[in-house]
Amino acid sequence: MAVARHSSRSGRVLNYPGHRAGLGLLLLRGTLGITVAVQAWLVVASTQADVLRAVLPAAWVVSGIALTVGLFTPVCSTLVGVGYALVMLIPAGAAVLPRLDGAAAVVGVAAAAALGLLGPGTYSIDAYLFGRHEIFIPAKDRSDSTGEKHVPCTGDSREER
C-alpha cells in the first residue's frame, strides 16, 4: 500500500497510514526494535567495565526502544540500518555490535530501510507529535494600504458602485 503524500505551503506532508497498514507498521517497528534492543543489550551486559566498547551497543539499545514506540523513527531506523550494515562489513574480531549471520543482518537492513521509507504509521509517538493536525485560521477584515476595505466576492459578476 502506497503512502500518500501531497504538497502544502510548508512542504511535503506525510499521511500516516492507519488501519491495517498502521498495524503492519506497528508490527514491523515492534519486531525490529525489540530484536535490536535485546541483541545490543546482550553485548552491553557482556562488556565488563569497558565503556568504549559499550557506547555503540548502548546507542543501539536506545534506538531499538525508540523504534518500538515509534519515536524519531526515520533517525532510529537509519542508525539501526547502518548498525546492521556494519555487522555485515566489519571483521568478527573488531566487532562491537552483536555478531549475526549474514542472512539475519540482511533482513535487519531491509526492515530498517522499509521503516525509514514508509514512516512510523498512525500507532506511534511520531504520529501523535508530528501527524495531522487541524489548524483554524480566523477570518479578518483585510484592508489595503489606502484604508479601503476589500469586500469578498459574492459570486455575482456585476459590481454595483
C-alpha positions as CSV (number, residue, x, y, z in Angstrom):
1,M,0.0,0.0,0.0
2,A,1.5,3.3,-1.0
3,V,1.7,6.2,1.4
4,A,0.0,9.2,0.0
5,R,2.0,12.5,0.0
6,H,0.8,15.9,-1.0
7,S,2.4,19.3,-1.1
8,S,1.4,22.2,1.1
9,R,2.8,25.7,1.7
10,S,5.0,24.3,4.4
11,G,6.4,21.5,2.3
12,R,5.6,17.8,1.8
13,V,3.1,16.3,4.2
14,L,3.2,12.6,5.1
15,N,-0.1,11.0,5.7
16,Y,0.4,8.4,8.5
17,P,-1.2,5.2,7.3
18,G,-3.8,3.8,9.6
19,H,-6.0,0.7,9.9
20,R,-4.3,-2.5,8.6
21,A,-1.2,-0.6,7.2
22,G,-0.7,1.1,10.5
23,L,-0.9,-2.2,12.3
24,G,1.6,-3.7,9.9
25,L,4.0,-0.9,10.6
26,L,3.5,-1.3,14.3
27,L,4.3,-5.0,14.0
28,L,7.4,-4.2,11.9
29,R,8.6,-1.5,14.3
30,G,8.0,-3.7,17.3
31,T,9.7,-6.7,15.9
32,L,12.8,-4.8,14.7
33,G,13.0,-2.6,17.7
34,I,12.8,-5.3,20.3
35,T,15.2,-7.6,18.4
36,V,17.8,-4.8,18.1
37,A,17.4,-3.7,21.7
38,V,17.8,-7.3,23.1
39,Q,20.7,-8.1,20.8
40,A,22.5,-4.9,21.7
41,W,21.7,-5.3,25.4
42,L,23.4,-8.7,25.5
43,V,26.5,-7.0,24.1
44,V,26.3,-4.2,26.7
45,A,25.9,-6.7,29.5
46,S,28.8,-8.8,28.3
47,T,31.3,-5.9,28.1
48,Q,32.8,-5.7,31.6
49,A,33.6,-2.1,32.5
50,D,34.8,-1.3,29.0
51,V,32.9,1.8,28.4
52,L,34.2,2.5,24.9
53,R,33.0,-0.9,23.7
54,A,29.6,-0.4,25.2
55,V,28.8,3.0,23.7
56,L,27.7,1.8,20.2
57,P,25.6,-1.1,21.5
58,A,24.0,1.2,24.1
59,A,23.1,3.6,21.3
60,W,21.6,0.6,19.5
61,V,19.6,-0.3,22.6
62,V,18.1,3.3,22.8
63,S,17.4,3.2,19.0
64,G,15.6,-0.2,19.4
65,I,13.4,1.1,22.2
66,A,12.7,4.3,20.3
67,L,11.7,2.3,17.2
68,T,9.4,0.1,19.3
69,V,7.4,3.0,20.5
70,G,7.7,4.9,17.2
71,L,9.8,7.9,18.4
72,F,12.1,9.6,15.8
73,T,11.5,6.6,13.5
74,P,13.5,7.9,10.4
75,V,16.6,8.7,12.5
76,C,16.4,5.5,14.6
77,S,15.8,3.2,11.5
78,T,18.8,4.8,9.8
79,L,21.0,4.1,12.9
80,V,19.8,0.5,13.1
81,G,20.3,0.0,9.3
82,V,23.8,1.4,9.5
83,G,24.5,-0.8,12.5
84,Y,23.3,-3.9,10.7
85,A,25.4,-2.9,7.7
86,L,28.5,-2.6,10.0
87,V,27.8,-6.0,11.4
88,M,28.0,-7.4,7.9
89,L,31.1,-5.5,6.9
90,I,33.4,-5.4,10.0
91,P,35.5,-8.5,10.7
92,A,34.4,-10.6,13.6
93,G,37.4,-9.7,15.8
94,A,36.8,-6.0,15.7
95,A,33.1,-6.1,16.2
96,V,31.4,-4.1,18.9
97,L,27.9,-4.9,17.8
98,P,26.3,-8.3,18.1
99,R,27.6,-11.0,15.7
100,L,24.9,-12.3,13.4
101,D,24.9,-14.5,10.4
102,G,24.7,-12.7,7.1
103,A,21.1,-13.6,6.4
104,A,19.9,-12.0,9.7
105,A,21.9,-8.8,9.0
106,V,20.4,-8.6,5.5
107,V,16.9,-8.9,6.9
108,G,17.7,-6.3,9.6
109,V,19.0,-3.8,6.9
110,A,15.9,-4.5,4.8
111,A,13.5,-4.0,7.7
112,A,15.3,-0.8,8.8
113,A,15.2,0.6,5.2
114,A,11.5,-0.3,4.9
115,L,10.7,1.6,8.2
116,G,12.8,4.6,7.1
117,L,11.0,4.8,3.8
118,L,7.4,4.1,5.0
119,G,7.5,6.0,8.2
120,P,6.1,5.1,11.7
121,G,2.4,4.7,11.0
122,T,-0.6,6.0,12.9
123,Y,0.1,4.0,16.0
124,S,3.3,5.8,17.1
125,I,4.5,8.7,19.1
126,D,5.7,10.4,15.9
127,A,2.2,10.4,14.6
128,Y,0.9,11.9,17.8
129,L,3.6,14.6,17.8
130,F,4.1,15.4,14.1
131,G,1.0,13.9,12.5
132,R,-2.1,15.5,11.0
133,H,-3.4,18.5,13.0
134,E,-6.4,20.7,12.2
135,I,-5.5,24.3,12.1
136,F,-8.1,27.0,12.4
137,I,-7.3,30.4,10.9
138,P,-9.8,33.1,11.9
139,A,-11.2,35.3,9.2
140,K,-10.3,39.0,9.4
141,D,-11.2,42.2,7.5
142,R,-8.3,42.9,5.2
143,S,-7.5,46.4,4.3
144,D,-5.0,47.6,1.8
145,S,-2.6,50.5,2.3
146,T,-5.2,53.1,1.2
147,G,-7.6,52.1,4.0
148,E,-10.1,50.8,1.6
149,K,-11.8,47.6,2.7
150,H,-11.9,44.6,0.5
151,V,-15.3,43.0,0.2
152,P,-15.4,39.3,-0.5
153,C,-16.9,38.3,-3.9
154,T,-20.4,37.0,-3.7
155,G,-20.3,35.3,-7.0
156,D,-22.2,38.0,-8.9
157,S,-20.3,39.2,-11.9
158,R,-21.8,42.7,-11.8
159,E,-20.3,45.2,-9.5
160,E,-22.5,48.0,-8.0
161,R,-20.8,51.2,-7.2
